[in-house]
Amino acid sequence: MKIIPLTSNMENGKLFYELQINGQKAFIEYHIFNNNLVLLMSSGVTRDLLNPKQVHEALIERVLDQLRRVNLKIITYCPIINEYISKNKQYKNMLVSNHIFSEVS
């Protein structure tokens, strides 16, 4: 089984974690704050991607696992990422104050 690399790219001044699959992509926009906090802003998948929900969940898991390995805390504003963390409690300790934000303040 081929492992699809998780990449970090910049496009139009925005940072993204991405998985590229047969010319399609799944992405999470992020910002780094103070070198120890990552703001996960939004996420999505290209419309034509096969199994978009599974790909999206795999992307979220890989991003969270990578951030955990380097000991970064997160704040997430993305409802899809919020839902994933709510269902996968092992990531809750990565949240700042164990809180999920629903909108940017």
N, C-alpha and C positions, 0 to 999 in steps of 0.2 A: 504494500500500500504506500503510495506516494504521500509524503507529508507536505502540505502547502505552507510555505513560510509566512509568518506574520511579519508584516513590514510596517515601518513608520514613514509616512510621506508628508510633504508640505505641498498644498495646492491653494493658490490665491491667498497666501498668508495664513492659512489654517493648517493645523496639524491633524493627521489622521492615522489611526492604526487600520491596516487593511489586509484582507485576504483576497487574492486574485485567483479566480477559478474560471478557466476557459474563456478569458476575455471579459468576464463579469467580475464585480467586486462587492464585498461586504465591508462596511467601514464603521468606525467610531471616531468622532471628532473629539479632540482633547486639548487641554491647555495645562501647562506645568506652572505651578505657583510655588514660589519660595524653595525650589529644588527638592521638596519633600511631599508635595501634595499634587495630585492629578485631578483636574476637573473633567469628568466625562460628560460632554455636552449633548451630543446627539448620535444616533446610529441609524444605519439603514442598509439595504441591500439593493442591488440592481434589479430592476423589475423582472428581467428574463431569467434570473438565476433559478436553477432547479432546487427544490426543497429550501426555500428562503428562510423559513422559521428555524430549521435545523442548522443551517449555515450561520444564521445570526446568533443562535445560542452558542455554537462552537466558537465563534469569534469572541463573544463576550467572555466565555470561560477562558480562552487563551489569553486575552488581554488582562483579565483579573489575575490569572496565575502568574503572568509575567510581572505585573506590578507587585504582587505579593513577594515574589523571589527577590526583588530589590527593595523590599520593605517600605513601599510608598503607601500613603493613605489616600483615600479618594473621597470626592463629593460627586454625586451623579445627579444630573438634571434630566436625564433621558428616561421616560416612562418604561421603555422596554428593558433597559438595564436595571431600573428600580424593581421591576417585576421579577427579573431573573434572580437578583440578590435576595428578594423576599422568599423565593422558592428554594434557594440554595444557601442556607444559613451559614455555611462555612466561610462565606465572603463578608458577612456582616461586620466582623471585627476589623475590616479594612476601612470601613466608613468612619469619617470624622464624627465623633460623638455618637456613633451608631445611628446616624440619622440620614434618611434619604430625602433630598430636597425635590420639590415638585416644580419649582420655577426659579429662574435666575432672579436674584434680588439686586 
